[in-house]
């Protein structure tokens, strides 16, 4: 990021050529057959490098949208893989990953996440299973996901809307969350009501 800031005009074309390599790094995942033989420290360093790479992509994504568009599906798959594989005990890595996602989701690429949004609505995927991440990162995770759900709500299926209602309705009654997150959850639920009504089938399942 520093090099790009210092030599933006000189490296503009070069960065565009790097986009495919960046995507290739993001989608790399652990081989189940060899994962157990890799030291924990090495694995954390590897995931950390992937997240740093994603953070750089998030920094330049608006400038190189036309190039990234060709790899949008792979980018989404890589981000979901990172959320799943990020070590639960390393909270700072998941925080950096969520911040990168927060910069990517407001772009036109958010529609690419609709087919996979069921996975994001799974708290174990979104927040992880670590105690520290659940205690410290839930507000960031929920606000990031709420922004995505709000903007793509018209494209969600009735089943996906039901998952969103289930998650954010629980947040309204969760006193361990900041009031701002509870208020945000209420607003999102109100915005989902009309979508659910429109997608109700003749048997009234949306109700």
N, C-alpha and C positions, 0 to 999 in steps of 0.2 A: 504494500500500500504506500509506504514511504517513497519508494522508487517511482511509483506511478505519479504521486503527487509532485515530485521534483522534476520529472521528465515526461510530463503528460503528453505533450505534442510529439515528442520524439518516439515514444513507444506505443502510440495509439494503434498503429497497424500491427505491431508485434503482439500486443495483448489480444487482439482479435484472433490471431493465429494460435494463441495459447488456449483459447476457450475449449476446444475439443480435449486437450490434455487435462484441463481443469476438471471437466466432466468425468473423464476416465478415472481421475484420482478420487473424486467424490463417490463414485459407484463401487469402488473396491470394497470388498467385504472379507471377513475372516473365513478361512477354509476350515470347516468343522473338523476335518481329519487332522489338521496341524495346529489348531488354535490352542489345544491343551498343552502343547510343547513350547509355546511362546511365553516368555516371561511377562508378568503383569505390567511391569514398567515399560517394556518394549511396546506392548499392545496399547497402553495409554498414550505413549508418544505418537504412535501411528495414527490413532483416532484424532489426537490433538492436531496433527499435521493436516488431516483431512478437513477438520473443522476450520482451521486457519485458511485453508484453500477456499472453502465455501464462503467464509467471511469476505475474502477478496472478491469473489464472484458477486456477492451481495453488494459490495461497494461500487462495482462497475456495471452492474446488470442493466441499469437504465440507459447507459451509453451504448451497450452492445446487444440490445434486445433482438435485433434481426439475426445475429449470429447465435445467440443462446436459444432462440426459438426452435432451431433445428434439433436441439438436444433437450427440449423441455421435459419430455417424458423421462429421460434418463436422470435429469436433475432432480425431479420429484422422487424417483425411486431411490436415488442416492441420499436425499435428505431424510426419507423415512428409514432407510437402513442405518443412518447415523443415529437417529433418535432411538432406534431399537438396540443398536450395538454400543452406544456410549456407556462406559462403565458407570454403574449406579452410584459408586462411592466418590466419583470425581465431579462434584457439583459445578465447579467453575467451567468445565468443558460444556456441560449441558446448557449453562447460562449463555455462553458464547454462541452455541448452536441456536438457541432460541432467539437471540438478538439478530443473528444472521437471517433466520427465518422471518423475523419481524420486518426486515428490510426488503425481503423478496416477495412476501405475500401481498403487499399493496400494489404490486405491478400487475400488468396484464396476464402474468403467468399464473395468477391465483386460480383461474378456471381449470388449470391442469391438475389441481389438487382435488377436484370434486370426486373423481372415481375412487380416490384413496382416503376420503375424509373420515370414513368409518374407523380407520386405523388411528387417525389423529384424535378422534373422540374416545379413544381408549387411554385412560390415564397412565397405564403402565408404559405405553409407547410415548405419550406426550411428555410426561413428567419423570418417568422412570420409577424405580422401586427403592431407591436410596432414601434414607431418613432425612438427610440434609436437603436433598433436592425437593422433597415433598414439603418440607418446612419453609424453605426459602424461595423456591422458584414457582410455586403455584400461581401467585398473582401475575407474573410475567407470562407464564404459559397460558393461563386462561384468557388474559387480555389479548394475546396474540391470536389465539384460536377464535375468540369471539369476533375479532375484526374480520377474519377470513369467512366465518359462517355468515356474518351480516352481509357481506358483499356478494356471496355466491348462493344465498338462501333460495333464490328463485330457480336454481339449477339442481337443488337437492331433492332426492326422492323422499317419499313419506317415511320410509324406514330411517333414512339419515336424519331427517328432521326430528324423529322420535328420539334418536340417540342424543341429538343436541339438546332437546328439551330435558331429557333425563339428567344430563351432566350439569346444565346451568340452573336447573331447578334445585338441585342439591346445593349448589353454591349459594343460593339465596338464603338457605337455612343454616349455612355453615358459619358459625360465629368466629371461627379461627381465621377467616379471611377478612381482609380490610373492607370497610364499608364501601369503598369505591368499586371493588370487584363485585360485591353483592348488588350494588346499584346498576352496574354495567350488565350483570346477568339478568336483572329484571327488565332492563330496556331491550336486551336481545330477545328475551322470551316474548315480549309484546310485539316485536318486529316479526317473529316467526308465526304468530297467530294467523295472519292473513295468508301466508304461504301454505299453512296446514289446511286452512279452509278451502283454498283453491285446488289443493291436491287430494281432497277427500274423495273417496270412491262412492259409488251409488249406495253402498252398504253403510256409509258413514264411518269408516275406519279412521278417518282423519280426526274425528271428534273424540 
